[in-house]
Amino acid sequence: EGGPGAGGGAKDGDESSVEWQAQVLADLAVCLRDFRTAQDTYGLVVSDCKAARQWSAYAHALGMRALSGALADAPRKEVHAGLETAYGNALRAGGYPRATFFTIAMLELWTAQHPARLAADAAPWLANCSSVAPNLPAALLLEQAALCYARAQPRMAHKFAFHLVLAGIRFNQSSLRAHAVRAFGAALGVYAGRGWGQAENYIHFFLGRQSHHLGRPEATLHCFLRLLAHAHQQEQDKQATFWQEFLQVVRAAAGPGGAPVTLQPGALPLPATEPHTL
């Protein structure tokens, strides 16, 4: 990731510079598994890049120094502080791929050392990276953040579901409807039946629409029926929108010249009436 010849090192393109040659020496030391030499050499590159205000190369050298230190059994706090600094500088320099690389490196380190801290430490980093990433990488990062919250002790169910919803939105923006439905469906299991009416409505509406586009009429009808079952808790304009969408889905499910859709008695809510007003 980001070696001198790949656009990530110091003084890109200037092979005669001392900084570029120090970068090459550090990279070769990593390849030869001489991690202490790599750590010391990357330290020289860090100083040179900071003085030259080459912030992208500076972030790369910071991160590689921290990773070399981790492989050389450097103190954990020193490694984590180095990666955190590299992450922040990479984001500020607009290098989200490098920031993501350092985040995943941190995730691997925490998994090996103290997995219970995954949610508290790694998940917010993944979510921050997603804010500057294109839709598909952002969706994958948000899904990984959700899984971190799911593995936390104790489990952070609401943050897990919330980040899955965010991931589903970015999957949908990437035209990956099936993955969006998968993410929203997993989030629904957290919100359903627990008093989160607005969240349930939003998820059912999203799932109904996307299932319709995916050609899944039974799943579409199920989602809209669940949505309309809570119509008494919805605002009037939302009720009208949901009913219009439901009627369109019913017509589409029947098809041109096809048989009408048959619903079980009681599938749709009936309006409440007051006899003395009739």
N, C-alpha and C positions, 0 to 999 in steps of 0.2 A: 504494500500500500504506500504509494507516494514516494518511491525511491527517486534518486536524482534524475534518472532517465524517464521517469513517469510523471514529471511535473510536480513532484512533492518535495524536492530537496532544495538546498540552498543554492542561490545563484543559478537558476535553471538556464541551461544553454551555454554558460560560461565555464567550460571545463578547465580552463587555466587558473581559475580562482582557487584560493586556499580553502574557502568555505566549501566549494563544490567537492574538492578532493577529500576534505575531512568527512563530508557526508558519505562519499563512496567508501572510505575506510570504515566508518561506523556500520554501514550496511553490510560490508564484507565480514566484519567481525560478528554480526548477527548470524550470517550464513555459516560461519565457521564455529558457531556456538560459543564464542568467546564473549560472553555477555558483559563482563566487567569492563573489558576494553571498549565495547560498544557503548556502554553507559557513560564512560568518561569522555569518549569522543563526541557523542551526541551533546554532552554538556558544553563542549567547545563550540559546536554548531549553534546551540541555543544562544550563547553570548554574542556570536557574530551576527546572527539573524536579527536579534533584538536591537543591536547597535545600528544595523542597516535598515531597520523598520520594515523587514520583510515578514509580514505577520503570518502569511500562510505557511511559509517554510519554518517560521518560528514555532507555530503550533505543531507542525509535523515532528520537528526535532524534540520538542517537549514530550510529546506522546511516546515517541520511540525511546527516549531516555527512560521514561517511567516503565515501559514494557521491558526494556533490557534490564532495568533494576529488579523488576518482579522475577524475571528468569534467573537473575543472579542472587536471589534470596535477599533483596534489600528489605528494610523495614516496611511493613504494610502501610503505615500512615504516610510514609514518604512516597510510595507508589501511588496511593490513592490521591494524594494532594497533587502529584505531578499529572496524573491523568485528568483530574478535574480542571486544572489550569489549562491543559492542552485542549480539552473539550470546549471550554469557554472561548479560548482564542480562535479555535477553528470555526465556531459559529459566528464570531464577530468578523472573521475574514471571509465569510460567505462559503466556507467549505463544508457543507453539510455531510458529504460522503465521508470526509475524514472525521468529523465529529461523531458520525454514526459508528465508524470503525472503532474509535476510542470508547464509545459507550458500550459496544458489544464486548470489547476487551475487559471493561470494568465488570460487565455482567458475568463473564466467565470467571473472573477472579473472585467475585463475591459468591458465585455458586460453589466454587471449590473451598472457600474459606468459611463463610458464614451465610448459608442460604436464607436464614430467617430474616436477614436484613434486606432481602431483594426488593420488597415493596417500598421500604423507607428510602432506599438509595437509588437503585437502578431504574425503577419504573418512571419517576419524573424525568430522568435524563432521556429515556426513550421518547416520552411524550414531547419534550422540548425539541428534540431532533425532528419530530414529525411536523412541527410548525413551519419548518423551512424546506421540507422535502416535497417532491412531486407526489401526486395522489397515491400511486401504488406503493412506493416505498413508505410513505406516511402511514398507509393502512397496515402494512406489515409491522411497523414500529409500534403503532398503537395496540395492535393485537398482542404483541410481545409484552407491552406494558401491562395489559389486562391480565395476561398469564402470570406475570410477576405478582400482581395483587392477589391472584387466586392461590398462589403458593405461599403467601405470607402467613405468618403465625402471630396472632390469629388471622384468619382469612378476611380480607377486605372486600366483601361481596359487592357493595355499592360502587366502589371505585372500579372493580372488575367489570361490572355491567356497564358503567358509564363509558369506560374506555373501549369496550366492545362496540357500543353504539357509535362512538366517534370513528372507530375502524370501519364499521359498516358503511358510514356515510362516505368515507374516502374510497372504499371499494366500489361503491355505486358510482362515484365520480370517475372512476377508472373503467366504467362499463363492465364491471365484474359483478353482475346482479346476483349470481348464485352465492358468491362469497359474502356479499352484503346480507343476503337472507340468512346465511349460516350465522353470521356475527350477531344480527338482531335477534335471531331465534334463541341463541345462547343467553343473551341479555334478558330476554323476556322471562326466562326461568327464575331470575332474581326478583323482578318487579311484580310478577303475577300474584294476585291475591294478598298483597301486603300493604294495601292502602295507597299505592302509587298510581292513582287513577290517570293522571295526565301522561305519565311515562308509558303506562300500558296502552293508552289510546294512540299515542304517537307511534309506538312500536307496531301495534296491530295495523294501523293505517299504512305504515311503510311496508310491512310484510304483505299486506293485501295488494298494494299497487305493484310491488316487485314480482310477486307470485303471478299476477295477471300478465305482466310482460314476459315472464318465463313460460307461459302457457300451462299453468297449473290451476285449473278452474276450481278444483275441490279445496285446495289450500287457500285460494283467494276468497271463496265464499265463507270458509271457516273463519278467516281473519275478520271479514266485514261483519259477520254475525256476532262475533265476540265484541267487536267495536260498538255495534248498535245495541247490544245488551246493556251498555252503560249510558244510553242516550240521555237518561234523566239527569245525569251528572255533567252534561256537556252544555256549552253555550249554544244559543239558537243558530248562529251562523255556522258553527262547526257541525251541528246536527244536520243542517241543510247540505253542507258539503259532503258529509259521510253518506247521506241518503242518495245523493246524486251519483256518487261514485259506485255505491252498491247497486243501483239500478242499471248503470252502464255495465257492471260486471255480470249481472244476471242476463242482460240481453246478449252480451258477448258469449256467455257460457251456453246459452240456448243455440246460438248460431243462426244464420239466415235459413228460414224455413224449418228450423229444428223444433223439437219438443220443448215446451216451457220447463224451467227449472222447478222441481218439486221440493218444497221445504217441509220439514216435520212440524206438526202443530206445536205452537208455542216457541218456535225458533226465533220469531221476531217479537219484540215487546209491543204490547197493546197500550194505547193511550189510556190514562186514568180519567174517568168521568165522574161528575157529580150529578146524580139523578135529578135533584131538585132544580137544576139549571136547564134541563132538557125540555 
